[in-house]
C-alpha cells in the first residue's frame, strides 16, 4: 500500500520533478518505508512506499527495460503471478506484484487494465501518454486537478492537491483516464441478473456458492511478504473473514476497540477465544476521541457525521493493529451485498436489489474512503474480501428474498451469508443482530451530544449540515485545508433511498 502523485505537461522537467516530490511528501503516512520520483519528457511520477510485496527490491517507480516507460501504483494485484507467466518476453527486476502492471500496460495501454485483479490506483508514463486507472469498486483512491493547457496533476489524497490549479475531481471507480483518450469506463457494478432462478434460487445452492466465493476471496488476499492480521468487531462480517483467514493460516492476530463495556469488545473476545487468535484490544474514552478529532478529520478528508462516527473506531483499531502487522483484512462490503442495514428491512424484490446496487456504487467515497484513509494514516494496508469482483457478481445474482428472510416475525438481514458461515462461528455471533461499527464500539454515543459552532462555515461553503454535531465537524474540516470548497464536490454523504 502506498501513496502516489505526479503530473502531465505541468512545467519543465525539473519543475515537475520537484512539484511531485513535494506532493509525495504530503503522502508519507501512506508510505513510511521510502519514497521515489522520476520525471520523463512530459510526465512525472512519485511514490511513497509501504513495503508489502518483495520489500527489498519492489521500489517504485518501476521502469521498463528501455527506461522509456514507468509506473507507480497503490494497492495489490492478486493475479500477478498468472499475468507474469504471460509476459515472458520481459525482464523483471523484482517479485513485486505491481511491476507486472507496468509491463502489461506499457504494451496494452488502457485496454489491458481489465486484466488486473486487485485493488489499485496507478499511473503509467508511456512516454507519449500518461495513463491513470482505478480498481472496479474504488477500494483505492485517486484524484486529479486539471489546469489550462492540458496540464494535469494527480494524487492519492486531495490534501496533496490543495495548491494545484484547477478543480479537484476523483477518478471514478472502474475507470481509466489517459492524456490521449480522456475518461473511459471499463467496469460497472452488475445489476440483478435475469438468470438468478436457474442456479441460485435454491437456498442451499446459494449458501454453497457464497461460501466457496468467500473462501477464494479471502485466500487470494493472504498474499503478503509481511505480517498480516484482521480487524475483529465481533460482528458477522469481520468474524467470518477472521475465521476463514485463521483456517488458511493457522495463526492470526486480531484487533478490536470500544468503550468500556461495549458490545463489540465482548463479542470480539468471544470470537477470538473460539478461533484461537492472538487477540489485541483497546478501550478508548471521550477524551481520546476529543484529542484525536482534528487529526482524524484531516486523515478522513470528510465531515459527514456518520462517516466521522465510524472513522473513530477505525482509526483506533488501525493504530492498534499497526503495532503488530502491516496488512489487515476487514469486513466492509457485506452489508451492501447482502442487505445488512436496518433501513433495508422495509424493502423487497426489485426495490431492494436497486438499493443494494446503489449502495455498492457509492462505497468508494463513504465506507471505502473511511477504511483507506484511516488505515493509511497509520501506515497499514487494509484488504476487503467481500468486494472481490467475483463475490460482487455472485451476490448480484442471488435473489433478494434470500438476503432478507422472514423468521419468527422479523426479517433477518444477510440470511444467506449467515448460513454460509454458521459452521465457523458460535451461534450467538452468527445470529447476532446487526450493529454498525460506531454503535457497537460505543463511538456514536460519545459523539452524539457534541454541538457545533453555528452556520458561518456552512454558508461560506454552501453546505447544509444535518445536525449541530456535523456542523462542528464541518468547521474543523474547513480550517484544516487550503481549498475545502474544491474538496466538497467529491465527498460522499450518507443517505438512504427507498425509491
C-alpha positions in Angstrom: 0.0 0.0 0.0 1.3 3.4 -0.9 0.7 6.9 -1.9 1.2 8.2 -5.5 1.4 11.6 -7.1 2.5 13.1 -10.3 1.7 15.3 -13.3 1.5 15.6 -17.1 2.6 18.7 -19.0 2.9 20.7 -15.9 6.1 22.8 -16.4 9.6 21.8 -17.3 11.2 18.6 -16.3 12.9 19.8 -13.2 9.8 21.8 -12.1 7.6 18.7 -12.5 10.0 16.6 -10.5 10.2 19.0 -7.6 6.5 19.5 -7.6 5.9 15.8 -7.5 8.4 15.2 -4.7 6.7 17.9 -2.6 3.3 16.3 -3.1 4.6 12.8 -2.2 5.9 14.4 1.0 2.3 15.1 1.9 1.5 11.4 1.5 4.3 9.9 3.6 1.8 8.5 6.1 0.7 6.2 3.3 4.2 5.0 2.6 6.6 5.4 5.5 9.1 2.9 4.1 10.6 5.1 1.4 9.9 7.5 -1.5 10.9 7.7 -5.1 10.2 10.0 -8.1 11.0 10.2 -11.7 10.4 12.8 -14.4 10.1 11.8 -18.1 9.8 14.1 -21.1 6.2 15.0 -20.3 5.1 13.1 -17.1 6.4 13.0 -13.5 5.6 10.1 -11.2 6.2 9.9 -7.4 5.7 7.2 -4.8 5.6 6.8 -1.0 6.0 3.1 -0.2 4.6 0.8 2.3 6.6 -2.3 1.5 4.3 -5.4 1.4 5.5 -7.5 -1.6 9.2 -8.0 -2.1 10.2 -5.4 0.5 13.8 -5.3 -0.6 13.5 -5.0 -4.3 10.0 -3.7 -5.1 10.9 0.0 -5.1 8.9 2.4 -7.3 8.7 4.0 -9.8 9.1 0.7 -11.8 10.9 1.2 -15.1 10.7 -0.7 -18.3 13.8 -2.4 -19.8 14.4 0.5 -22.2 13.6 3.1 -19.4 11.0 4.8 -21.6 8.0 3.7 -19.5 7.4 4.0 -15.8 4.7 3.1 -13.3 3.7 3.9 -9.8 0.9 2.0 -8.0 -1.1 2.0 -4.8 -2.6 -1.4 -3.9 -2.2 -5.1 -4.7 -2.5 -7.1 -7.9 -3.7 -10.5 -6.7 -3.3 -12.3 -10.1 0.2 -11.0 -10.7 1.8 -14.5 -10.8 -0.6 -15.6 -13.6 0.0 -12.4 -15.5 3.7 -12.7 -15.1 3.7 -16.1 -16.9 2.1 -14.4 -19.9 4.8 -11.7 -20.1 7.8 -14.0 -20.7 9.4 -11.5 -23.1 10.1 -9.1 -20.3 12.9 -8.9 -17.8 11.7 -8.4 -14.2 13.7 -6.6 -11.6 11.7 -7.7 -8.6 9.0 -10.1 -7.4 6.6 -7.2 -6.8 3.0 -7.6 -8.0 2.9 -4.0 -9.4 5.9 -4.4 -11.7 3.7 -6.8 -13.6 1.2 -4.0 -14.2 4.0 -1.9 -15.8 4.8 -4.5 -18.5 1.2 -5.2 -19.1 0.2 -1.6 -19.6 3.3 -0.4 -21.5 2.2 -2.6 -24.3 -1.6 -2.8 -23.9 -2.5 0.6 -22.7 -5.9 1.2 -21.1 -7.3 -1.9 -22.8 -5.1 -4.1 -20.5 -6.5 -2.6 -17.3 -9.4 -5.1 -17.0 -6.9 -7.9 -16.8 -5.7 -6.7 -13.4 -7.5 -8.4 -10.5 -6.9 -6.4 -7.4 -7.4 -3.1 -5.5 -5.3 -0.4 -7.2 -4.8 3.1 -8.2 -1.9 3.5 -10.7 -0.2 5.8 -13.1 1.8 4.7 -16.1 4.0 7.0 -18.1 4.2 5.5 -21.6 6.4 8.3 -22.9 3.9 10.0 -25.2 0.9 9.3 -22.9 0.0 9.3 -19.2 -2.4 6.6 -18.2 -4.3 6.5 -14.9 -6.5 3.7 -13.6 -8.6 2.8 -10.6 -9.9 -0.6 -9.4 -13.5 -1.7 -10.2 -15.1 -0.8 -6.8 -12.8 2.1 -5.9 -11.1 0.5 -2.9 -8.0 2.7 -3.6 -8.4 6.4 -4.2 -7.1 8.7 -7.0 -7.8 12.4 -7.6 -7.0 14.8 -10.5 -6.6 18.5 -10.8 -6.7 19.8 -14.4 -5.4 23.2 -15.2 -5.4 25.1 -18.5 -3.3 24.0 -21.5 -3.8 20.3 -20.7 -1.7 20.3 -17.5 -2.9 17.6 -15.1 -1.7 16.7 -11.5 -2.9 13.7 -9.6 -2.5 12.2 -6.1 -3.9 9.6 -3.8 -5.5 12.1 -1.5 -7.0 15.5 -2.0 -4.7 17.1 0.6 -1.8 16.7 -1.8 -3.6 18.8 -4.5 -4.6 21.7 -2.3 -2.4 24.2 -4.1 -2.8 22.7 -7.6 -4.5 25.0 -10.1 -7.9 23.9 -11.4 -10.8 22.0 -9.8 -10.2 18.7 -8.0 -12.1 15.7 -9.1 -11.9 12.0 -8.4 -11.1 9.4 -11.0 -14.3 7.3 -10.7 -14.1 3.6 -9.7 -13.8 1.2 -12.7 -12.4 3.9 -14.9 -9.2 4.8 -16.8 -8.0 8.2 -17.8 -5.3 8.9 -20.4 -3.9 12.1 -21.8 -4.9 10.9 -25.3 -8.2 9.2 -24.6 -9.7 11.1 -21.7 -12.0 9.2 -19.3 -13.2 5.7 -20.1 -15.2 3.2 -18.0 -14.2 -0.5 -18.0 -16.4 -1.8 -15.2 -19.9 -1.3 -13.8 -21.5 -2.9 -10.7 -23.7 -5.6 -12.3 -27.4 -5.4 -11.8 -29.5 -8.4 -10.7 -29.1 -11.0 -13.5 -32.1 -12.3 -15.2 -31.0 -15.9 -14.8 -31.0 -16.0 -11.0 -33.7 -18.6 -10.9 -31.7 -21.0 -13.0 -29.0 -21.9 -10.4 -29.2 -19.7 -7.3 -32.9 -19.6 -6.4 -32.4 -22.7 -4.4 -31.3 -21.6 -0.9 -28.8 -24.4 -0.4 -27.2 -23.7 -3.8 -26.9 -20.0 -2.9 -25.4 -20.8 0.5 -22.8 -23.1 -1.0 -21.9 -20.6 -3.7 -21.4 -17.8 -1.2 -19.2 -19.9 1.0 -17.0 -21.0 -1.9 -16.6 -17.5 -3.3 -15.8 -16.0 0.1 -13.1 -18.7 0.7 -11.5 -17.8 -2.6 -11.7 -14.1 -1.9 -10.0 -14.4 1.5 -7.4 -16.9 0.2 -6.1 -14.5 -2.6 -5.9 -11.6 0.0 -3.5 -13.6 2.2 -0.7 -12.8 -0.3 1.9 -10.9 1.7 5.6 -10.8 2.5 5.0 -9.1 5.8 2.8 -9.9 8.9 -1.0 -9.9 8.2 -3.9 -9.8 10.7 -7.6 -9.0 10.8 -10.0 -6.4 12.3 -12.5 -8.1 14.5 -15.5 -6.2 15.8 -17.3 -9.4 16.8 -20.0 -8.9 14.2 -20.8 -11.4 11.5 -18.7 -9.8 8.7 -15.4 -9.4 10.3 -15.8 -12.6 12.3 -16.4 -14.6 9.1 -13.3 -13.1 7.4 -11.2 -13.8 10.5 -12.4 -17.4 10.7 -11.5 -18.2 7.1 -8.1 -16.5 7.4 -7.4 -18.4 10.6 -8.3 -21.7 8.9 -6.0 -20.9 6.0 -3.0 -19.6 8.0 -3.3 -21.4 11.3 -2.2 -18.3 13.2 -3.7 -14.9 13.2 -3.6 -11.6 15.1 -7.0 -9.9 15.5 -7.8 -6.4 16.7 -10.8 -4.8 18.4 -11.6 -1.5 20.1 -14.5 0.0 22.0 -15.6 2.0 25.1 -15.5 0.2 28.4 -18.3 -2.4 28.4 -19.2 -2.1 24.7 -20.9 -4.9 22.9 -18.1 -5.1 20.3 -15.4 -5.7 22.8 -17.2 -8.6 24.4 -18.4 -10.2 21.1 -14.8 -9.9 19.7 -13.4 -11.6 22.8 -15.9 -14.5 22.3 -14.9 -14.9 18.6 -11.2 -14.7 19.3 -11.5 -17.4 22.0 -13.5 -19.6 19.6 -11.0 -19.2 16.8 -7.8 -19.2 19.0 -6.4 -16.0 17.6 -3.8 -13.7 19.1 -6.3 -11.0 20.2 -5.5 -7.4 20.9 -7.9 -4.8 22.2 -8.0 -1.1 23.2 -10.5 0.7 25.3 -11.0 4.4 24.4 -12.7 7.2 26.2 -14.3 10.5 25.4 -11.1 12.4 25.9 -9.3 10.2 23.5 -11.8 11.0 20.8 -11.6 14.7 21.5 -7.8 14.7 21.4 -7.9 12.7 18.1 -10.6 14.6 16.3 -8.6 17.1 14.3 -6.1 14.6 13.2 -8.9 12.2 12.3 -10.7 14.7 10.1 -7.5 15.6 8.3 -6.9 12.0 7.5 -10.5 11.2 6.6 -11.0 14.2 4.3 -14.7 14.4 5.1 -17.0 15.9 7.6 -20.1 13.6 7.1 -21.4 12.8 10.5 -22.0 9.1 10.1 -18.6 8.7 8.4 -16.8 10.5 11.2 -18.6 8.4 13.8 -17.4 5.2 12.2 -14.0 6.6 11.5 -13.3 6.9 15.2 -13.1 3.2 16.0 -11.5 2.5 12.6 -8.7 4.9 13.5 -8.1 3.4 16.9 -8.2 -0.1 15.6 -5.7 0.8 12.8 -3.4 2.4 15.3 -3.5 -0.7 17.5 -3.0 -3.1 14.5 -0.1 -1.2 13.1 1.9 -2.1 16.3 1.8 -5.7 15.2 1.2 -6.1 11.5 1.3 -4.2 8.2 -1.7 -5.8 6.5 -5.3 -6.4 7.8 -8.4 -8.0 6.4 -11.7 -6.2 7.0 -15.4 -7.0 6.6 -16.6 -4.0 4.6 -19.0 -4.7 1.7 -21.1 -7.4 3.3 -23.9 -5.1 4.3 -24.1 -3.7 0.7 -24.0 -7.1 -0.8 -26.4 -9.0 1.5 -28.7 -6.3 2.9 -27.3 -5.6 6.3 -28.6 -2.1 7.1 -31.7 -1.7 9.2 -33.5 0.7 6.8 -33.4 -2.0 4.1 -35.9 -4.2 6.1 -38.7 -2.2 4.6 -37.7 -3.1 1.0 -38.0 -6.3 -1.0 -37.7 -7.6 -4.5 -36.5 -5.2 -7.3 -36.6 -2.2 -4.9 -34.2 -3.9 -2.5 -31.9 -5.0 -5.4 -31.8 -1.5 -6.8 -30.9 0.0 -3.4 -28.2 -2.6 -2.8 -26.6 -1.7 -6.2 -26.8 2.0 -5.3 -25.0 1.5 -2.0 -22.3 -0.6 -3.7 -21.8 2.1 -6.3 -21.4 4.8 -3.6 -19.0 2.9 -1.3 -15.9 4.4 -2.8 -16.4 7.8 -1.1 -18.0 6.5 2.1 -17.0 3.3 3.8 -14.1 2.6 1.5 -12.8 6.1 1.9 -13.0 5.7 5.7 -11.1 2.4 5.6 -8.5 3.6 3.2 -7.7 6.9 4.9 -7.7 5.8 8.5 -5.6 2.7 7.9 -3.2 4.5 5.7 -2.9 7.3 8.3 -1.2 4.7 10.4 0.9 3.0 7.7 -1.4 0.0 7.5 -2.8 -1.8 4.4 -6.5 -2.9 4.5 -8.0 -5.6 2.2 -11.7 -6.2 1.7 -12.5 -9.7 0.6 -16.3 -9.1 0.3 -15.6 -6.7 -2.5 -13.8 -9.2 -4.7 -15.5 -8.7 -8.2 -16.3 -12.4 -8.3 -18.1 -12.1 -4.9 -19.9 -8.9 -6.1 -21.1 -10.6 -9.3 -22.3 -13.7 -7.4 -24.2 -11.6 -4.8 -25.9 -9.7 -7.5 -27.3 -13.0 -8.9 -28.7 -14.1 -5.6 -32.5 -13.4 -5.2 -33.1 -10.5 -2.8 -35.5 -12.8 -0.8 -32.5 -14.9 0.3 -30.8 -11.9 1.7 -33.7 -10.6 3.9 -35.6 -13.6 5.2 -38.6 -13.5 7.5 -38.0 -15.6 10.6 -40.0 -15.5 13.8 -41.9 -12.4 13.0 -38.9 -10.3 11.8 -36.8 -10.0 8.7 -33.3 -11.4 9.2 -30.6 -9.5 7.3 -27.8 -11.2 5.5 -29.5 -14.6 5.9 -27.7 -16.4 3.1 -24.3 -15.1 4.4 -25.2 -16.2 7.9 -26.0 -19.7 6.7 -22.8 -19.8 4.6 -20.5 -19.3 7.6 -22.6 -20.8 10.5 -20.2 -23.7 10.9 -17.3 -21.4 11.5 -18.6 -19.3 14.5 -20.6 -19.5 17.7 -24.4 -19.3 17.0 -24.5 -16.2 19.2 -22.3 -14.4 16.7 -23.8 -15.9 13.5 -27.3 -14.8 14.5 -26.4 -11.6 16.4 -28.4 -8.5 15.4 -26.5 -6.1 13.1 -24.8 -3.2 14.9 -23.0 -0.5 12.9 -19.3 -0.1 13.9 -19.8 3.2 15.6 -22.8 1.9 17.6 -21.3 -1.4 18.6 -18.0 0.2 19.7 -19.7 3.0 21.6 -18.3 5.8 19.5 -21.7 7.1 18.4 -22.8 7.7 22.0 -19.6 9.7 22.7 -20.1 11.9 19.7 -23.8 12.4 19.5 -24.1 15.2 22.1 -21.3 17.3 20.7 -22.7 20.5 19.2 -21.4 22.8 16.5 -20.2 26.5 16.2 -23.1 27.9 14.2 -23.9 28.4 10.5 -20.9 30.5 9.2 -18.8 27.7 7.7 -21.8 26.1 6.2 -22.9 29.3 4.5 -19.5 30.0 3.1 -19.1 26.5 1.7 -22.7 26.1 0.5 -23.2 23.0 2.7 -26.3 22.2 4.9 -25.1 20.3 8.0 -27.7 17.7 9.2 -27.0 18.3 12.8 -25.1 20.5 15.2 -22.6 17.6 15.6 -22.0 17.7 11.8 -21.7 21.5 11.8 -18.8 21.1 14.3 -17.0 18.6 12.0 -17.5 21.0 9.1 -15.9 23.9 10.9 -12.9 21.8 11.8 -12.7 20.3 8.3 -12.8 23.8 6.7 -10.0 25.0 9.0 -7.7 22.2 8.0 -7.5 22.6 4.3 -6.5 25.5 2.0 -9.3 24.8 -0.5 -12.1 22.9 1.3 -14.5 24.1 -1.3 -12.6 22.2 -4.0 -12.9 19.0 -2.0 -16.6 19.1 -1.1 -17.9 18.1 -4.6 -16.0 14.8 -4.2 -17.4 13.9 -0.8 -20.0 11.2 -0.2 -22.9 11.8 2.1 -24.8 9.1 3.9 -28.4 8.9 2.5 -30.9 6.1 2.3 -33.1 5.6 -0.6 -36.4 3.7 -0.6 -37.4 4.6 -4.1 
